[in-house]
Structure formats: C-alpha cells, structure tokens
Amino acid sequence: MRTRLVLVVFVLGMVAVGAAVAGLNRSWSTHANGEIEVPARATNAQGQAIFHLSKDGTEVEYRLIASNIENVVQAHIHLGPPGVNGPIVAFLFGPVGAGGGRHNGVLSTGTITAANLIGPLLGQSLSALTAALNGGNAYVNIHTSDGVAPADTGPGDFPGGEIRGDIG
C-alpha cells in the first residue's frame, strides 16, 4: 500500500514538473505604460491585458483595460522580446477613427482563434501564439491618434504606440 502511494505521488510530481518545464501556461497578463514603449513615451496612460487559453487550446479569451488614455485607434498583440518592436499577429481593438476622446475602463474583450492570427502567424495554429506568449516574445501595444498632422505630438497622438506591455 505504501509503495503504491509513493508511486502515485512520484508520478503526480513528475507530471507537474513536466508541465512546468514545458511552459504550459494557460494564463498571461501584462501591465502597459509609456516607459516600456519603443521608443519610450511621456504619457500618464496605463493598461492591463489578461489572457486565458481554453482547455482544448483552440481559443484565447482576453480583456484589455486602459486608463488615462485618449484617442485610441487600435490595439494588438505583436511578436517581439522586451525592447524590440515586431509585427502584429492579432488584433485586440479597432481599427477605429482618430480623435475618439478620453478612455478609462475596459477597452475590449474577445476571443482569439487560429483564424484571427495575421502577419507571421497567419495560417498557423494557436499554439504558435501561445509559444510566443510563454517565451516572452510577445507584447500588447495600444495605438493612439488625434487625426491632426503632424503625428507624435504627445499623449493621445502616438500612432506607432502610446503604451506597451510585454507578455511573459
């Protein structure tokens, strides 16, 4: 009886270690701000993104929250490690027209499937995205625009991205 119990505990421990080593995270979150945007932005805007992978691995549910931000036109998941800009692989919000005004609260919620992947992940399974999330090779970027030239004149007008949150 004792041998069986020891064996069960050992097997369960090995499964847990294997899952941790394999990087089988099913949830991710990030805090976004202008300091980690590339290049850094002087803004009071903040954000939070939360992601959960479905049990069958075919959907990632998300919630994107932003505060003290103006004129949000779009938000995405990009591929790229911290400090490096990269291509868009999934939309989280928009695109919408410029000059939308101030926002505080939930910006968007939704579900990402393999069919929603774009750029270098187009045509791949959702596991390609989750591998990037687990590997620290993805980030959330929230873009703003007041619709008045020139661009990049300050908070509410950073079309290349006002706040960023590295995932992983």
VMD Tcl script that builds the backbone (N, CA, C; Angstrom):
set m [mol new atoms 504]
animate dup $m
set s [atomselect $m all]
$s set {name element resname resid chain x y z} {
  {N N MET 1 A 0.827 -1.192 0.000}
  {CA C MET 1 A 0.000 0.000 0.000}
  {C C MET 1 A 0.870 1.254 0.000}
  {N N ARG 2 A 1.892 1.242 0.861}
  {CA C ARG 2 A 2.775 2.394 0.954}
  {C C ARG 2 A 3.546 2.587 -0.347}
  {N N THR 3 A 3.986 1.514 -0.960}
  {CA C THR 3 A 4.704 1.588 -2.228}
  {C C THR 3 A 3.822 2.208 -3.300}
  {N N ARG 4 A 2.563 1.833 -3.327}
  {CA C ARG 4 A 1.628 2.381 -4.309}
  {C C ARG 4 A 1.459 3.888 -4.090}
  {N N LEU 5 A 1.317 4.313 -2.840}
  {CA C LEU 5 A 1.165 5.733 -2.528}
  {C C LEU 5 A 2.401 6.515 -2.962}
  {N N VAL 6 A 3.568 5.978 -2.667}
  {CA C VAL 6 A 4.812 6.637 -3.075}
  {C C VAL 6 A 4.876 6.738 -4.595}
  {N N LEU 7 A 4.482 5.685 -5.286}
  {CA C LEU 7 A 4.491 5.686 -6.746}
  {C C LEU 7 A 3.528 6.739 -7.300}
  {N N VAL 8 A 2.323 6.824 -6.737}
  {CA C VAL 8 A 1.340 7.814 -7.185}
  {C C VAL 8 A 1.872 9.227 -6.965}
  {N N VAL 9 A 2.426 9.494 -5.795}
  {CA C VAL 9 A 2.983 10.820 -5.507}
  {C C VAL 9 A 4.125 11.134 -6.470}
  {N N PHE 10 A 4.981 10.156 -6.737}
  {CA C PHE 10 A 6.090 10.357 -7.663}
  {C C PHE 10 A 5.584 10.697 -9.065}
  {N N VAL 11 A 4.613 9.936 -9.564}
  {CA C VAL 11 A 4.068 10.170 -10.907}
  {C C VAL 11 A 3.427 11.550 -10.987}
  {N N LEU 12 A 2.623 11.909 -9.993}
  {CA C LEU 12 A 1.998 13.238 -9.995}
  {C C LEU 12 A 3.051 14.340 -9.960}
  {N N GLY 13 A 4.090 14.140 -9.190}
  {CA C GLY 13 A 5.175 15.123 -9.141}
  {C C GLY 13 A 5.868 15.269 -10.479}
  {N N MET 14 A 6.112 14.159 -11.155}
  {CA C MET 14 A 6.760 14.211 -12.465}
  {C C MET 14 A 5.870 14.905 -13.491}
  {N N VAL 15 A 4.565 14.667 -13.430}
  {CA C VAL 15 A 3.640 15.343 -14.342}
  {C C VAL 15 A 3.686 16.846 -14.098}
  {N N ALA 16 A 3.677 17.257 -12.837}
  {CA C ALA 16 A 3.726 18.687 -12.509}
  {C C ALA 16 A 5.031 19.306 -12.980}
  {N N VAL 17 A 6.150 18.625 -12.759}
  {CA C VAL 17 A 7.443 19.141 -13.212}
  {C C VAL 17 A 7.476 19.213 -14.729}
  {N N GLY 18 A 6.971 18.192 -15.398}
  {CA C GLY 18 A 6.944 18.186 -16.866}
  {C C GLY 18 A 6.131 19.334 -17.414}
  {N N ALA 19 A 4.991 19.610 -16.798}
  {CA C ALA 19 A 4.152 20.726 -17.251}
  {C C ALA 19 A 4.867 22.046 -17.056}
  {N N ALA 20 A 5.537 22.209 -15.935}
  {CA C ALA 20 A 6.251 23.463 -15.679}
  {C C ALA 20 A 7.410 23.632 -16.651}
  {N N VAL 21 A 8.154 22.560 -16.889}
  {CA C VAL 21 A 9.286 22.630 -17.810}
  {C C VAL 21 A 8.808 22.917 -19.227}
  {N N ALA 22 A 7.695 22.328 -19.613}
  {CA C ALA 22 A 7.177 22.519 -20.968}
  {C C ALA 22 A 6.585 23.910 -21.167}
  {N N GLY 23 A 6.468 24.682 -20.095}
  {CA C GLY 23 A 5.934 26.033 -20.224}
  {C C GLY 23 A 4.460 26.047 -20.571}
  {N N LEU 24 A 3.683 25.222 -19.926}
  {CA C LEU 24 A 2.281 25.087 -20.267}
  {C C LEU 24 A 1.407 26.114 -19.552}
  {N N ASN 25 A 1.802 27.370 -19.575}
  {CA C ASN 25 A 0.950 28.411 -19.007}
  {C C ASN 25 A -0.356 28.461 -19.779}
  {N N ARG 26 A -1.436 28.703 -19.066}
  {CA C ARG 26 A -2.741 28.848 -19.690}
  {C C ARG 26 A -3.286 30.248 -19.474}
  {N N SER 27 A -2.573 31.070 -18.705}
  {CA C SER 27 A -2.988 32.450 -18.445}
  {C C SER 27 A -1.768 33.356 -18.487}
  {N N TRP 28 A -1.996 34.556 -18.999}
  {CA C TRP 28 A -0.935 35.554 -19.071}
  {C C TRP 28 A -1.545 36.913 -18.768}
  {N N SER 29 A -0.727 37.812 -18.263}
  {CA C SER 29 A -1.188 39.184 -18.074}
  {C C SER 29 A 0.003 40.115 -18.219}
  {N N THR 30 A -0.306 41.369 -18.448}
  {CA C THR 30 A 0.740 42.368 -18.563}
  {C C THR 30 A 0.205 43.725 -18.156}
  {N N HIS 31 A 1.090 44.550 -17.663}
  {CA C HIS 31 A 0.780 45.947 -17.369}
  {C C HIS 31 A 1.454 46.783 -18.455}
  {N N ALA 32 A 0.706 47.692 -19.051}
  {CA C ALA 32 A 1.237 48.517 -20.148}
  {C C ALA 32 A 1.404 49.959 -19.685}
  {N N ASN 33 A 2.492 50.581 -20.142}
  {CA C ASN 33 A 2.716 52.005 -19.887}
  {C C ASN 33 A 3.627 52.569 -20.970}
  {N N GLY 34 A 3.844 53.861 -20.931}
  {CA C GLY 34 A 4.657 54.516 -21.943}
  {C C GLY 34 A 6.146 54.326 -21.773}
  {N N GLU 35 A 6.579 53.988 -20.568}
  {CA C GLU 35 A 8.013 53.835 -20.310}
  {C C GLU 35 A 8.621 52.669 -21.068}
  {N N ILE 36 A 7.837 51.605 -21.280}
  {CA C ILE 36 A 8.407 50.450 -21.987}
  {C C ILE 36 A 8.038 50.418 -23.464}
  {N N GLU 37 A 7.291 51.437 -23.916}
  {CA C GLU 37 A 7.049 51.596 -25.355}
  {C C GLU 37 A 8.395 51.841 -26.022}
  {N N VAL 38 A 8.522 51.462 -27.289}
  {CA C VAL 38 A 9.770 51.654 -28.040}
  {C C VAL 38 A 9.475 52.521 -29.249}
  {N N PRO 39 A 9.923 53.802 -29.251}
  {CA C PRO 39 A 10.640 54.481 -28.172}
  {C C PRO 39 A 9.707 54.813 -27.013}
  {N N ALA 40 A 10.299 55.098 -25.848}
  {CA C ALA 40 A 9.517 55.430 -24.654}
  {C C ALA 40 A 8.667 56.671 -24.919}
  {N N ARG 41 A 7.488 56.707 -24.291}
  {CA C ARG 41 A 6.549 57.823 -24.464}
  {C C ARG 41 A 6.270 58.479 -23.120}
  {N N ALA 42 A 6.217 59.807 -23.118}
  {CA C ALA 42 A 5.834 60.563 -21.924}
  {C C ALA 42 A 4.311 60.624 -21.895}
  {N N THR 43 A 3.691 59.766 -21.084}
  {CA C THR 43 A 2.237 59.683 -21.002}
  {C C THR 43 A 1.838 59.175 -19.626}
  {N N ASN 44 A 0.665 59.579 -19.182}
  {CA C ASN 44 A 0.106 59.054 -17.936}
  {C C ASN 44 A -0.781 57.840 -18.191}
  {N N ALA 45 A -0.931 57.451 -19.443}
  {CA C ALA 45 A -1.778 56.311 -19.796}
  {C C ALA 45 A -1.216 55.024 -19.191}
  {N N GLN 46 A -2.123 54.138 -18.822}
  {CA C GLN 46 A -1.779 52.829 -18.273}
  {C C GLN 46 A -2.709 51.797 -18.900}
  {N N GLY 47 A -2.306 50.554 -18.868}
  {CA C GLY 47 A -3.168 49.500 -19.384}
  {C C GLY 47 A -2.902 48.175 -18.707}
  {N N GLN 48 A -3.831 47.275 -18.887}
  {CA C GLN 48 A -3.717 45.917 -18.366}
  {C C GLN 48 A -4.341 44.988 -19.398}
  {N N ALA 49 A -3.671 43.899 -19.697}
  {CA C ALA 49 A -4.223 42.885 -20.596}
  {C C ALA 49 A -4.149 41.538 -19.895}
  {N N ILE 50 A -5.241 40.789 -20.000}
  {CA C ILE 50 A -5.342 39.485 -19.358}
  {C C ILE 50 A -5.784 38.484 -20.423}
  {N N PHE 51 A -5.095 37.352 -20.482}
  {CA C PHE 51 A -5.368 36.321 -21.483}
  {C C PHE 51 A -5.533 34.966 -20.799}
  {N N HIS 52 A -6.497 34.155 -21.286}
  {CA C HIS 52 A -6.709 32.798 -20.770}
  {C C HIS 52 A -6.906 31.848 -21.947}
  {N N LEU 53 A -6.137 30.767 -21.968}
  {CA C LEU 53 A -6.248 29.740 -23.001}
  {C C LEU 53 A -7.337 28.745 -22.617}
  {N N SER 54 A -8.198 28.397 -23.571}
  {CA C SER 54 A -9.255 27.410 -23.325}
  {C C SER 54 A -8.647 26.042 -23.034}
  {N N LYS 55 A -9.420 25.185 -22.400}
  {CA C LYS 55 A -8.934 23.847 -22.044}
  {C C LYS 55 A -8.502 23.047 -23.261}
  {N N ASP 56 A -9.212 23.230 -24.383}
  {CA C ASP 56 A -8.848 22.472 -25.586}
  {C C ASP 56 A -7.757 23.157 -26.413}
  {N N GLY 57 A -7.303 24.335 -25.978}
  {CA C GLY 57 A -6.200 25.019 -26.641}
  {C C GLY 57 A -6.543 25.691 -27.954}
  {N N THR 58 A -7.832 25.879 -28.238}
  {CA C THR 58 A -8.222 26.461 -29.526}
  {C C THR 58 A -8.653 27.921 -29.444}
  {N N GLU 59 A -8.750 28.469 -28.233}
  {CA C GLU 59 A -9.185 29.857 -28.073}
  {C C GLU 59 A -8.412 30.532 -26.948}
  {N N VAL 60 A -8.094 31.792 -27.162}
  {CA C VAL 60 A -7.543 32.632 -26.103}
  {C C VAL 60 A -8.548 33.751 -25.858}
  {N N GLU 61 A -9.123 33.767 -24.665}
  {CA C GLU 61 A -10.039 34.842 -24.269}
  {C C GLU 61 A -9.188 35.979 -23.715}
  {N N TYR 62 A -9.597 37.221 -23.987}
  {CA C TYR 62 A -8.817 38.347 -23.481}
  {C C TYR 62 A -9.712 39.474 -22.988}
  {N N ARG 63 A -9.113 40.291 -22.126}
  {CA C ARG 63 A -9.723 41.527 -21.639}
  {C C ARG 63 A -8.615 42.575 -21.656}
  {N N LEU 64 A -8.902 43.703 -22.298}
  {CA C LEU 64 A -7.947 44.804 -22.404}
  {C C LEU 64 A -8.543 46.017 -21.700}
  {N N ILE 65 A -7.821 46.534 -20.729}
  {CA C ILE 65 A -8.273 47.665 -19.921}
  {C C ILE 65 A -7.263 48.792 -20.099}
  {N N ALA 66 A -7.760 50.022 -20.214}
  {CA C ALA 66 A -6.867 51.177 -20.354}
  {C C ALA 66 A -7.431 52.349 -19.570}
  {N N SER 67 A -6.533 53.183 -19.057}
  {CA C SER 67 A -6.966 54.371 -18.327}
  {C C SER 67 A -6.055 55.548 -18.647}
  {N N ASN 68 A -6.613 56.737 -18.473}
  {CA C ASN 68 A -5.876 57.982 -18.741}
  {C C ASN 68 A -5.313 58.018 -20.154}
  {N N ILE 69 A -6.087 57.513 -21.095}
  {CA C ILE 69 A -5.620 57.474 -22.480}
  {C C ILE 69 A -6.666 58.123 -23.372}
  {N N GLU 70 A -6.204 58.802 -24.401}
  {CA C GLU 70 A -7.096 59.485 -25.335}
  {C C GLU 70 A -6.853 59.002 -26.749}
  {N N ASN 71 A -7.942 59.015 -27.533}
  {CA C ASN 71 A -7.870 58.791 -28.978}
  {C C ASN 71 A -7.315 57.423 -29.372}
  {N N VAL 72 A -7.719 56.382 -28.661}
  {CA C VAL 72 A -7.270 55.028 -29.008}
  {C C VAL 72 A -7.849 54.654 -30.369}
  {N N VAL 73 A -6.981 54.215 -31.266}
  {CA C VAL 73 A -7.425 53.825 -32.607}
  {C C VAL 73 A -7.301 52.323 -32.861}
  {N N GLN 74 A -6.386 51.661 -32.163}
  {CA C GLN 74 A -6.248 50.216 -32.309}
  {C C GLN 74 A -5.316 49.659 -31.241}
  {N N ALA 75 A -5.425 48.353 -31.035}
  {CA C ALA 75 A -4.550 47.647 -30.097}
  {C C ALA 75 A -4.321 46.244 -30.639}
  {N N HIS 76 A -3.128 45.724 -30.397}
  {CA C HIS 76 A -2.724 44.436 -30.970}
  {C C HIS 76 A -1.837 43.660 -30.014}
  {N N ILE 77 A -1.646 42.388 -30.380}
  {CA C ILE 77 A -0.515 41.615 -29.884}
  {C C ILE 77 A 0.527 41.650 -30.993}
  {N N HIS 78 A 1.745 41.971 -30.628}
  {CA C HIS 78 A 2.882 41.968 -31.548}
  {C C HIS 78 A 3.857 40.879 -31.107}
  {N N LEU 79 A 4.623 40.341 -32.037}
  {CA C LEU 79 A 5.749 39.476 -31.699}
  {C C LEU 79 A 6.962 40.352 -31.441}
  {N N GLY 80 A 7.732 40.011 -30.430}
  {CA C GLY 80 A 8.963 40.730 -30.150}
  {C C GLY 80 A 9.309 40.647 -28.679}
  {N N PRO 81 A 10.590 40.505 -28.378}
  {CA C PRO 81 A 11.020 40.482 -26.982}
  {C C PRO 81 A 10.995 41.894 -26.395}
  {N N PRO 82 A 11.143 42.024 -25.086}
  {CA C PRO 82 A 11.181 43.355 -24.475}
  {C C PRO 82 A 12.220 44.252 -25.148}
  {N N GLY 83 A 11.826 45.490 -25.419}
  {CA C GLY 83 A 12.734 46.468 -26.004}
  {C C GLY 83 A 12.856 46.424 -27.509}
  {N N VAL 84 A 12.153 45.498 -28.158}
  {CA C VAL 84 A 12.251 45.346 -29.609}
  {C C VAL 84 A 10.848 45.397 -30.211}
  {N N ASN 85 A 10.666 46.212 -31.254}
  {CA C ASN 85 A 9.385 46.262 -31.955}
  {C C ASN 85 A 9.283 45.095 -32.929}
  {N N GLY 86 A 8.058 44.622 -33.130}
  {CA C GLY 86 A 7.854 43.498 -34.025}
  {C C GLY 86 A 6.508 43.569 -34.717}
  {N N PRO 87 A 6.215 42.584 -35.546}
  {CA C PRO 87 A 4.995 42.590 -36.363}
  {C C PRO 87 A 3.734 42.277 -35.550}
  {N N ILE 88 A 2.620 42.770 -36.051}
  {CA C ILE 88 A 1.311 42.487 -35.461}
  {C C ILE 88 A 0.924 41.049 -35.789}
  {N N VAL 89 A 0.400 40.331 -34.776}
  {CA C VAL 89 A -0.064 38.962 -35.017}
  {C C VAL 89 A -1.533 38.755 -34.647}
  {N N ALA 90 A -2.140 39.683 -33.893}
  {CA C ALA 90 A -3.566 39.565 -33.561}
  {C C ALA 90 A -4.111 40.926 -33.142}
  {N N PHE 91 A -5.303 41.258 -33.625}
  {CA C PHE 91 A -5.985 42.493 -33.224}
  {C C PHE 91 A -6.710 42.276 -31.903}
  {N N LEU 92 A -6.661 43.291 -31.042}
  {CA C LEU 92 A -7.412 43.287 -29.790}
  {C C LEU 92 A -8.491 44.364 -29.781}
  {N N PHE 93 A -8.283 45.425 -30.570}
  {CA C PHE 93 A -9.235 46.536 -30.640}
  {C C PHE 93 A -9.028 47.278 -31.952}
  {N N GLY 94 A -10.156 47.698 -32.571}
  {CA C GLY 94 A -10.113 48.536 -33.758}
  {C C GLY 94 A -9.727 47.777 -35.008}
  {N N PRO 95 A -9.371 48.545 -36.029}
  {CA C PRO 95 A -9.130 49.989 -36.014}
  {C C PRO 95 A -10.431 50.800 -36.027}
  {N N VAL 96 A -10.355 51.974 -35.396}
  {CA C VAL 96 A -11.449 52.944 -35.391}
  {C C VAL 96 A -10.871 54.297 -35.784}
  {N N GLY 97 A -11.737 55.251 -36.068}
  {CA C GLY 97 A -11.300 56.576 -36.480}
  {C C GLY 97 A -10.548 57.323 -35.393}
  {N N ALA 98 A -9.723 58.258 -35.830}
  {CA C ALA 98 A -8.912 59.072 -34.917}
  {C C ALA 98 A -9.792 60.024 -34.117}
  {N N GLY 99 A -9.216 60.513 -33.009}
  {CA C GLY 99 A -9.880 61.545 -32.222}
  {C C GLY 99 A -11.048 61.073 -31.396}
  {N N GLY 100 A -10.986 59.879 -30.864}
  {CA C GLY 100 A -12.113 59.307 -30.128}
  {C C GLY 100 A -12.312 59.805 -28.716}
  {N N GLY 101 A -11.413 60.619 -28.201}
  {CA C GLY 101 A -11.576 61.154 -26.853}
  {C C GLY 101 A -10.980 60.272 -25.774}
  {N N ARG 102 A -11.239 60.671 -24.534}
  {CA C ARG 102 A -10.651 60.026 -23.357}
  {C C ARG 102 A -11.310 58.677 -23.075}
  {N N HIS 103 A -10.481 57.731 -22.589}
  {CA C HIS 103 A -10.988 56.406 -22.233}
  {C C HIS 103 A -10.431 55.993 -20.873}
  {N N ASN 104 A -11.313 55.435 -20.041}
  {CA C ASN 104 A -10.954 54.838 -18.753}
  {C C ASN 104 A -11.826 53.611 -18.551}
  {N N GLY 105 A -11.236 52.429 -18.551}
  {CA C GLY 105 A -12.004 51.210 -18.310}
  {C C GLY 105 A -11.712 50.135 -19.331}
  {N N VAL 106 A -12.639 49.196 -19.459}
  {CA C VAL 106 A -12.457 48.083 -20.397}
  {C C VAL 106 A -12.502 48.632 -21.819}
  {N N LEU 107 A -11.437 48.415 -22.546}
  {CA C LEU 107 A -11.352 48.849 -23.939}
  {C C LEU 107 A -11.938 47.779 -24.856}
  {N N SER 108 A -11.635 46.512 -24.566}
  {CA C SER 108 A -12.175 45.427 -25.387}
  {C C SER 108 A -12.077 44.098 -24.657}
  {N N THR 109 A -12.940 43.189 -25.064}
  {CA C THR 109 A -12.875 41.790 -24.648}
  {C C THR 109 A -13.126 40.965 -25.901}
  {N N GLY 110 A -12.642 39.747 -25.908}
  {CA C GLY 110 A -12.876 38.933 -27.085}
  {C C GLY 110 A -12.180 37.599 -27.018}
  {N N THR 111 A -12.177 36.936 -28.158}
  {CA C THR 111 A -11.593 35.609 -28.297}
  {C C THR 111 A -10.701 35.587 -29.532}
  {N N ILE 112 A -9.510 35.066 -29.363}
  {CA C ILE 112 A -8.580 34.881 -30.480}
  {C C ILE 112 A -8.542 33.392 -30.805}
  {N N THR 113 A -8.696 33.061 -32.082}
  {CA C THR 113 A -8.539 31.688 -32.567}
  {C C THR 113 A -7.450 31.699 -33.640}
  {N N ALA 114 A -7.093 30.542 -34.138}
  {CA C ALA 114 A -6.095 30.460 -35.208}
  {C C ALA 114 A -6.525 31.281 -36.418}
  {N N ALA 115 A -7.828 31.361 -36.672}
  {CA C ALA 115 A -8.339 32.125 -37.819}
  {C C ALA 115 A -8.095 33.623 -37.677}
  {N N ASN 116 A -7.857 34.106 -36.465}
  {CA C ASN 116 A -7.615 35.531 -36.227}
  {C C ASN 116 A -6.147 35.918 -36.332}
  {N N LEU 117 A -5.262 34.964 -36.447}
  {CA C LEU 117 A -3.831 35.269 -36.497}
  {C C LEU 117 A -3.464 35.875 -37.843}
  {N N ILE 118 A -2.590 36.877 -37.796}
  {CA C ILE 118 A -2.149 37.572 -39.009}
  {C C ILE 118 A -0.631 37.671 -39.015}
  {N N GLY 119 A -0.103 38.319 -40.042}
  {CA C GLY 119 A 1.342 38.526 -40.135}
  {C C GLY 119 A 2.080 37.203 -40.167}
  {N N PRO 120 A 3.194 37.101 -39.440}
  {CA C PRO 120 A 3.995 35.879 -39.498}
  {C C PRO 120 A 3.308 34.642 -38.906}
  {N N LEU 121 A 2.199 34.819 -38.178}
  {CA C LEU 121 A 1.477 33.664 -37.634}
  {C C LEU 121 A 0.278 33.256 -38.489}
  {N N LEU 122 A 0.029 33.967 -39.582}
  {CA C LEU 122 A -1.076 33.642 -40.482}
  {C C LEU 122 A -0.968 32.191 -40.941}
  {N N GLY 123 A -2.062 31.442 -40.815}
  {CA C GLY 123 A -2.092 30.051 -41.251}
  {C C GLY 123 A -1.546 29.061 -40.244}
  {N N GLN 124 A -1.057 29.539 -39.116}
  {CA C GLN 124 A -0.523 28.644 -38.091}
  {C C GLN 124 A -1.585 28.347 -37.038}
  {N N SER 125 A -1.318 27.353 -36.223}
  {CA C SER 125 A -2.238 27.019 -35.140}
  {C C SER 125 A -2.052 28.013 -33.997}
  {N N LEU 126 A -3.013 28.024 -33.092}
  {CA C LEU 126 A -2.948 28.935 -31.953}
  {C C LEU 126 A -1.742 28.639 -31.067}
  {N N SER 127 A -1.217 27.429 -31.145}
  {CA C SER 127 A -0.044 27.086 -30.339}
  {C C SER 127 A 1.166 27.942 -30.712}
  {N N ALA 128 A 1.211 28.467 -31.927}
  {CA C ALA 128 A 2.304 29.374 -32.303}
  {C C ALA 128 A 2.227 30.657 -31.481}
  {N N LEU 129 A 1.007 31.154 -31.261}
  {CA C LEU 129 A 0.841 32.346 -30.424}
  {C C LEU 129 A 1.150 32.032 -28.969}
  {N N THR 130 A 0.632 30.924 -28.449}
  {CA C THR 130 A 0.876 30.619 -27.038}
  {C C THR 130 A 2.356 30.348 -26.773}
  {N N ALA 131 A 3.071 29.816 -27.751}
  {CA C ALA 131 A 4.516 29.629 -27.593}
  {C C ALA 131 A 5.211 30.980 -27.452}
  {N N ALA 132 A 4.784 31.971 -28.233}
  {CA C ALA 132 A 5.363 33.315 -28.119}
  {C C ALA 132 A 5.026 33.935 -26.768}
  {N N LEU 133 A 3.783 33.749 -26.307}
  {CA C LEU 133 A 3.390 34.281 -25.001}
  {C C LEU 133 A 4.209 33.631 -23.892}
  {N N ASN 134 A 4.357 32.320 -23.949}
  {CA C ASN 134 A 5.138 31.606 -22.931}
  {C C ASN 134 A 6.617 31.942 -22.996}
  {N N GLY 135 A 7.109 32.248 -24.185}
  {CA C GLY 135 A 8.532 32.511 -24.364}
  {C C GLY 135 A 8.947 33.953 -24.133}
  {N N GLY 136 A 8.008 34.813 -23.733}
  {CA C GLY 136 A 8.359 36.220 -23.523}
  {C C GLY 136 A 8.653 36.938 -24.824}
  {N N ASN 137 A 8.069 36.458 -25.914}
  {CA C ASN 137 A 8.330 37.032 -27.230}
  {C C ASN 137 A 7.075 37.670 -27.819}
  {N N ALA 138 A 6.285 38.322 -26.959}
  {CA C ALA 138 A 5.071 38.992 -27.421}
  {C C ALA 138 A 4.777 40.171 -26.504}
  {N N TYR 139 A 4.056 41.132 -27.047}
  {CA C TYR 139 A 3.670 42.290 -26.247}
  {C C TYR 139 A 2.363 42.860 -26.764}
  {N N VAL 140 A 1.677 43.589 -25.884}
  {CA C VAL 140 A 0.463 44.313 -26.234}
  {C C VAL 140 A 0.858 45.748 -26.513}
  {N N ASN 141 A 0.281 46.325 -27.555}
  {CA C ASN 141 A 0.553 47.717 -27.907}
  {C C ASN 141 A -0.774 48.421 -28.160}
  {N N ILE 142 A -0.968 49.576 -27.518}
  {CA C ILE 142 A -2.166 50.384 -27.730}
  {C C ILE 142 A -1.745 51.654 -28.460}
  {N N HIS 143 A -2.358 51.875 -29.621}
  {CA C HIS 143 A -2.017 52.971 -30.519}
  {C C HIS 143 A -3.054 54.088 -30.413}
  {N N THR 144 A -2.593 55.338 -30.510}
  {CA C THR 144 A -3.494 56.495 -30.431}
  {C C THR 144 A -3.242 57.448 -31.592}
  {N N SER 145 A -4.261 58.250 -31.913}
  {CA C SER 145 A -4.105 59.277 -32.951}
  {C C SER 145 A -5.192 60.327 -32.775}
  {N N ASP 146 A -4.776 61.598 -32.804}
  {CA C ASP 146 A -5.778 62.670 -32.748}
  {C C ASP 146 A -6.262 63.049 -34.142}
  {N N GLY 147 A -5.644 62.479 -35.181}
  {CA C GLY 147 A -6.069 62.731 -36.550}
  {C C GLY 147 A -5.588 64.041 -37.133}
  {N N VAL 148 A -4.723 64.735 -36.416}
  {CA C VAL 148 A -4.219 66.030 -36.867}
  {C C VAL 148 A -2.713 65.907 -37.098}
  {N N ALA 149 A -2.257 66.333 -38.276}
  {CA C ALA 149 A -0.822 66.300 -38.577}
  {C C ALA 149 A -0.134 67.435 -37.825}
  {N N PRO 150 A 1.087 67.265 -37.443}
  {CA C PRO 150 A 1.908 66.056 -37.538}
  {C C PRO 150 A 1.551 65.065 -36.431}
  {N N ALA 151 A 2.005 63.833 -36.606}
  {CA C ALA 151 A 1.788 62.781 -35.607}
  {C C ALA 151 A 2.851 62.872 -34.520}
  {N N ASP 152 A 2.663 62.100 -33.484}
  {CA C ASP 152 A 3.616 62.001 -32.370}
  {C C ASP 152 A 3.826 63.329 -31.652}
  {N N THR 153 A 2.727 64.055 -31.435}
  {CA C THR 153 A 2.837 65.360 -30.768}
  {C C THR 153 A 2.628 65.274 -29.265}
  {N N GLY 154 A 2.282 64.112 -28.750}
  {CA C GLY 154 A 2.091 63.966 -27.309}
  {C C GLY 154 A 1.014 62.959 -26.999}
  {N N PRO 155 A 0.687 62.809 -25.703}
  {CA C PRO 155 A -0.338 61.837 -25.319}
  {C C PRO 155 A -1.609 61.986 -26.145}
  {N N GLY 156 A -2.145 60.858 -26.571}
  {CA C GLY 156 A -3.322 60.853 -27.428}
  {C C GLY 156 A -2.994 60.960 -28.897}
  {N N ASP 157 A -1.707 60.986 -29.227}
  {CA C ASP 157 A -1.288 61.111 -30.626}
  {C C ASP 157 A 0.022 60.369 -30.884}
  {N N PHE 158 A 0.022 59.081 -30.583}
  {CA C PHE 158 A 1.172 58.232 -30.867}
  {C C PHE 158 A 0.708 57.049 -31.724}
  {N N PRO 159 A 0.573 57.262 -33.058}
  {CA C PRO 159 A 0.081 56.195 -33.938}
  {C C PRO 159 A 0.937 54.925 -33.910}
  {N N GLY 160 A 2.224 55.061 -33.609}
  {CA C GLY 160 A 3.104 53.896 -33.533}
  {C C GLY 160 A 2.981 53.133 -32.229}
  {N N GLY 161 A 2.233 53.688 -31.284}
  {CA C GLY 161 A 2.033 53.046 -29.984}
  {C C GLY 161 A 2.275 54.018 -28.854}
  {N N GLU 162 A 1.286 54.143 -27.967}
  {CA C GLU 162 A 1.438 55.023 -26.795}
  {C C GLU 162 A 1.841 54.248 -25.554}
  {N N ILE 163 A 1.270 53.058 -25.387}
  {CA C ILE 163 A 1.662 52.230 -24.247}
  {C C ILE 163 A 1.876 50.793 -24.702}
  {N N ARG 164 A 2.775 50.129 -23.982}
  {CA C ARG 164 A 3.167 48.756 -24.315}
  {C C ARG 164 A 3.246 47.946 -23.036}
  {N N GLY 165 A 2.885 46.681 -23.154}
  {CA C GLY 165 A 3.045 45.743 -22.055}
  {C C GLY 165 A 3.643 44.447 -22.562}
  {N N ASP 166 A 4.838 44.119 -22.095}
  {CA C ASP 166 A 5.498 42.876 -22.500}
  {C C ASP 166 A 4.835 41.693 -21.795}
  {N N ILE 167 A 4.597 40.621 -22.535}
  {CA C ILE 167 A 3.913 39.439 -22.009}
  {C C ILE 167 A 4.940 38.338 -21.785}
  {N N GLY 168 A 4.826 37.667 -20.661}
  {CA C GLY 168 A 5.688 36.520 -20.412}
  {C C GLY 168 A 6.650 36.715 -19.295}
}
mol reanalyze $m
mol bondsrecalc $m
mol representation Tube
mol addrep $m
